[in-house]
Amino acid sequence: MIDIATRISPAIAPAISETISQLQNCHLIANALVPAIAGATLEVMEPATGQIIGIAPAAQAADVARAVDAAAAAFPGWAATPARQRGKLIAEAARRLAERAEITATVLALETGKAIRTECRGEVATAIDIVTMYAGLATELKGETLPFDPQLLTYTSREPLGVVAAILPWNVPLVLMMLKIAPALVAGNTVVVKASEEAPYATIEMARWMAALLPPGVLNVICGTGRDCGAALVEHPAVAKVTFTGSQAVGELISQTAARKIIPVSLELGGKSPMIVYGDADLSRVVPGAIAGMRFTRQGQSCTAASRIYVHSALFDPFVAALREAVAKLVIGDPLDEATDIGTVISQRQKAKIESYLALGERTAGAKVMRCGELPRPDYLADGLFLQPTIVTGLGEDSPLMREEIFGPVVCVQPWDDEDDVIARANDSDFGLAATVWTHDLRAALRAVRRIDAGYVQVNQNLTIQPNLSYGGFKKSGVGKEASLEAMLEHFTRKKTVVIDMR
Ligand code: NAD
């Protein structure tokens, strides 16, 4: 057992222990931190050490009803608040969240195992950027006048939907929360967030400061398992919309319930994103682009991870050698240590799943599995869920490593010679979330961009989700867009058509 205070700056240690103790065993309902009604709890583990850092409430249907009732009671008042006023409050929330950014980032690093320097501070900053962007879009909740008949005044108006359920995973909980709640709140909806049971604290920490500026019940957060809490939330009759990020299997279940209730649903379900490197590409840019794209500093736990890299055969060997060398230099270690590039994966279950894919790769004839870098040595990290970033070559296109979302630090690299063939291979996936193309030949880049079957395509770069870039997948990667004005208008409002006879 090692005291967390010895691993962080003395300047912030008291604030972290105070915050973690305030966040013990609580939902956020109507601006109060409350335990589960039936008293059931879940343990929250620090993946870097295996220590239990606290408990979270395990919501049952009664807790879900309490949160939804609070959101439903707050809805009429919030919907009637002028949009500019809602935007002002949300903008003020962004400023308050920025004041606590370091505390939030540290809590996030503790509960997710993601490195504070390379991941958590950036996640908090992006989450706040998203809030700021949506606050400024409050006055864009406009309708249109329709040129139907000169004797009639015909227009549309945008209205909020009601209570929105926002269900989060553990990999980037703060950014994913803000992509959902910021547009929902600005548009006049009230929200019940279902935090990930594996990483609930940073979510509640951010939400409580935001909620404190809003009328009670406008923003609520509950915690529990998917089965008891998430499913009950989707089922609740007063929930008018569900927005979800997570696995395809759960996305299907939520869609079925939403279809039965006839309510709209947005789904972000992951990917197996291709990165196509042409023979003229500049390796000094492609290699860092591959590391960033594969989200190695997040242990590959990203829905947009560039997990299938197709490299022109002229560059294949030098690319693999350079990637291997560069990845091996990344420091795997304590997520709270400023020297660390890569922390842990989230859970023993995810670690075992990733290792089973690596074992399959090692059993595959012709495949080469290259584990890079060094696992951390300190005794206090001995039970940590660390994995080495791994490059796999020599697989068939039908290998599960090529087709399934591993959600770990495993990248498959394949050679190609023919453009038609590589684009067909890139598109031969159930997923269609993201893709990147690396070439200086503008015509080749534009040909590829046009033919790639994915919702977010980049050339010569590999950004993650950015405020104002409409984001969402094709095929089994999901339904709907996030991060943009369009996302707020299309997914968090309903449109009313009004016709007034002026004769
Ligand atoms: P998950 O889909 O099991 O859980 C995501 C969220 O949904 C959690 O809050 C969970 O409690 C909730 N949930 C689970 N069952 C539910 C149900 N029946 N009804 C309503 N809510 C329910 O994902 P996970 O366990 O966090 O990760 C499993 C896999 O999902 C990963 O291996 C990865 O492939 C994928 N994943 C994708 C993303 C992404 O960004 N696309 C993020 C996280 C996980």
Boltz pocket constraint, residues with backbone or C-beta under 6 A from the ligand:
constraints:
  - pocket:
      binder: B
      contacts: [[A, 167], [A, 168], [A, 169], [A, 170], [A, 171], [A, 194], [A, 195], [A, 196], [A, 197], [A, 224], [A, 225], [A, 226], [A, 227], [A, 229], [A, 230], [A, 231], [A, 232], [A, 234], [A, 245], [A, 246], [A, 247], [A, 248], [A, 250], [A, 251], [A, 253], [A, 254], [A, 268], [A, 269], [A, 270], [A, 271], [A, 302], [A, 303], [A, 405], [A, 406], [A, 407]]
      max_distance: 6.0
